[in-house]
Amino acid sequence: MEIDAELRRQIAVSLAAAAAFIVGLVAIGVVFGGSTVLPASGAIALVALLAGFVLLMGGVGVFLMRAGDES
């Protein structure tokens, strides 16, 4: 299977979005960690991160679809 420029762009953008999510998880763990229980504010931050990731991936999908139409 040959990897063309469009597929490389899709892979790079998707990996960057996933890396941003992982960085967010680590940041929440560092800020709200230190005990065995996640505090309520940490849980809200985690839910916000998950919602933001879903919206980000939707935006990435729209971006990649439009970028594919232009070429």
C-alpha positions as a Python dict, from the first residue, in 0.01 Angstrom:
ca = {
    (1, 'M'): (0, 0, 0),
    (2, 'E'): (145, 330, -107),
    (3, 'I'): (117, 623, 130),
    (4, 'D'): (39, 938, -64),
    (5, 'A'): (48, 1298, 60),
    (6, 'E'): (-319, 1305, 159),
    (7, 'L'): (-291, 990, 371),
    (8, 'R'): (24, 1126, 539),
    (9, 'R'): (-165, 1447, 621),
    (10, 'Q'): (-456, 1248, 768),
    (11, 'I'): (-220, 1040, 980),
    (12, 'A'): (-26, 1343, 1104),
    (13, 'V'): (-336, 1544, 1196),
    (14, 'S'): (-499, 1248, 1370),
    (15, 'L'): (-184, 1168, 1567),
    (16, 'A'): (-149, 1531, 1671),
    (17, 'A'): (-508, 1534, 1800),
    (18, 'A'): (-453, 1208, 1990),
    (19, 'A'): (-126, 1344, 2135),
    (20, 'A'): (-309, 1656, 2253),
    (21, 'F'): (-560, 1432, 2432),
    (22, 'I'): (-284, 1233, 2601),
    (23, 'V'): (-110, 1555, 2709),
    (24, 'G'): (-442, 1671, 2855),
    (25, 'L'): (-480, 1345, 3049),
    (26, 'V'): (-129, 1379, 3190),
    (27, 'A'): (-192, 1743, 3280),
    (28, 'I'): (-511, 1651, 3468),
    (29, 'G'): (-324, 1373, 3645),
    (30, 'V'): (-47, 1611, 3751),
    (31, 'V'): (-277, 1891, 3863),
    (32, 'F'): (-540, 1681, 4040),
    (33, 'G'): (-335, 1372, 4127),
    (34, 'G'): (-155, 1289, 4444),
    (35, 'S'): (-431, 1092, 4613),
    (36, 'T'): (-617, 772, 4540),
    (37, 'V'): (-940, 956, 4460),
    (38, 'L'): (-997, 1210, 4185),
    (39, 'P'): (-1159, 1521, 4336),
    (40, 'A'): (-1482, 1662, 4194),
    (41, 'S'): (-1301, 1944, 4015),
    (42, 'G'): (-1067, 1689, 3856),
    (43, 'A'): (-1364, 1483, 3740),
    (44, 'I'): (-1518, 1791, 3578),
    (45, 'A'): (-1187, 1865, 3408),
    (46, 'L'): (-1173, 1507, 3280),
    (47, 'V'): (-1528, 1525, 3141),
    (48, 'A'): (-1446, 1860, 2978),
    (49, 'L'): (-1133, 1707, 2823),
    (50, 'L'): (-1334, 1417, 2684),
    (51, 'A'): (-1600, 1650, 2542),
    (52, 'G'): (-1330, 1871, 2393),
    (53, 'F'): (-1162, 1569, 2235),
    (54, 'V'): (-1488, 1459, 2074),
    (55, 'L'): (-1540, 1809, 1933),
    (56, 'L'): (-1176, 1827, 1822),
    (57, 'M'): (-1200, 1496, 1635),
    (58, 'G'): (-1521, 1614, 1469),
    (59, 'G'): (-1342, 1930, 1359),
    (60, 'V'): (-1046, 1726, 1236),
    (61, 'G'): (-1281, 1509, 1032),
    (62, 'V'): (-1443, 1813, 871),
    (63, 'F'): (-1100, 1965, 802),
    (64, 'L'): (-974, 1647, 639),
    (65, 'M'): (-1287, 1608, 428),
    (66, 'R'): (-1260, 1964, 300),
    (67, 'A'): (-886, 1933, 243),
    (68, 'G'): (-950, 1615, 42),
    (69, 'D'): (-1211, 1792, -175),
    (70, 'E'): (-968, 2068, -274),
    (71, 'S'): (-705, 1832, -412),
}
